[in-house]
Amino acid sequence: MKAVLLFSGQGAQKVGMGKDLYDQYPAARALIEQADEALGFSLSDIMFEGPDAELTRTCYCQPALYVHGLACLAVLKEMVDIEPVAAAGLSLGEFTAHASVDTFSFADGLRIVQKRGAYMEEACNATKGTMAAMIGGTDEAAAQLAKDCGIDVANYNCPGQTVLSGEEAGIDQAIAGAKAAGIKIAKKLNVAGAYHSRLMKSAQEKLVPELAGLNINLSEIPVYCNYEARPVTDADDIRRVLGAQVCGSVRWTESMQDLTDKGERLFIELGPGKTLAGMMGRICKDATVISIEDVPSLLAAVEQLKAMNA
């Protein structure tokens, strides 16, 4: 089965993620136990038991999503013969996408993701930033609003859904001016800081040297980068865009449009929730997205994929 692999970003996490996969499938258990050992603490306890406030912390949330996405994939691959034609991930999910096609090892990716999460949490604590969703307007209107308010566009998620990020005062100003800019709904998000904005500069500066030492294997399967909405295959290019996306915009709409323009119609979302499937519904109506997060959704996905291949 040829399919594009998609991986969740921060915000998708939920307490209990991966628990039933861990209990029922040795492939998932092996990855989760490897992560616990490599990190030197029980990430699995935080994933399975929470509390939610702990799992939501950037330093735990990012490795949890990375491990969970790859655990879902490991089990799926044992049950169905999947041939990935491309991979992409929302923000943090870009790292999971690379690991899924062996751009770097599970362990190396986990180490980088854990540091990325820690550096971003430090940047959040050192600044007074937040984010807001702009719904029912154009990307151009949201970008102009961000510019006028001295903040940044964090995400171009799908047509009619843009996320702004920056200083709290600038976000408040943008929310107040949204209606006049032709944006139907503007709401502040419950986040710890201003991700994908200039306020993450300190995190970016710390992550770039870590990426410079990351061992990269060139995969034949293209991985889409958020920063430039295109497939990346060169090692130095991969390191550069993974660093740049910490402060840069997530150009998800363009990335998915490029894939669908190339004729891709089957996507497998690996991670909690169905956020990416929802976005795809706004980007390409005739694309199929199969979402996998736990045992019931895994078994349903396997049935659906087998039926499609029959």
HELIX and SHEET records of a PDB file:
HELIX    1   1 LYS A   19  GLN A   24  1                                   6    
HELIX    2   2 PRO A   26  LEU A   39  1                                  14    
HELIX    3   3 LEU A   43  GLU A   49  1                                   7    
HELIX    4   4 ASP A   52  THR A   56  1                                   5    
HELIX    5   5 THR A   58  MET A   79  1                                  22    
HELIX    6   6 GLY A   93  SER A  100  1                                   8    
HELIX    7   7 PHE A  106  ALA A  126  1                                  21    
HELIX    8   8 ASP A  139  CYS A  149  1                                  11    
HELIX    9   9 GLU A  168  GLY A  177  1                                  10    
HELIX   10  10 LYS A  179  ALA A  181  5                                   3    
HELIX   11  11 ARG A  198  MET A  200  5                                   3    
HELIX   12  12 LYS A  201  ALA A  212  1                                  12    
HELIX   13  13 ALA A  235  ALA A  244  1                                  10    
HELIX   14  14 TRP A  252  ASP A  261  1                                  10    
HELIX   15  15 THR A  275  ILE A  283  1                                   9    
HELIX   16  16 VAL A  295  ASN A  309  1                                  15    
SHEET    1   A 4 GLU A  83  GLY A  89  0                                        
SHEET    2   A 4 LYS A   2  PHE A   7  1                                        
SHEET    3   A 4 LEU A 266  LEU A 270  1                                        
SHEET    4   A 4 THR A 288  ILE A 292  1                                        
SHEET    1   B 5 ILE A 185  LYS A 188  0                                        
SHEET    2   B 5 GLY A 129  ILE A 135 -1                                        
SHEET    3   B 5 GLN A 161  GLU A 167 -1                                        
SHEET    4   B 5 ASP A 152  CYS A 158 -1                                        
SHEET    5   B 5 VAL A 250  ARG A 251  1                                        
SHEET    1   C 2 VAL A 223  CYS A 225  0                                        
SHEET    2   C 2 ARG A 230  VAL A 232 -1                                        
END                                                                             
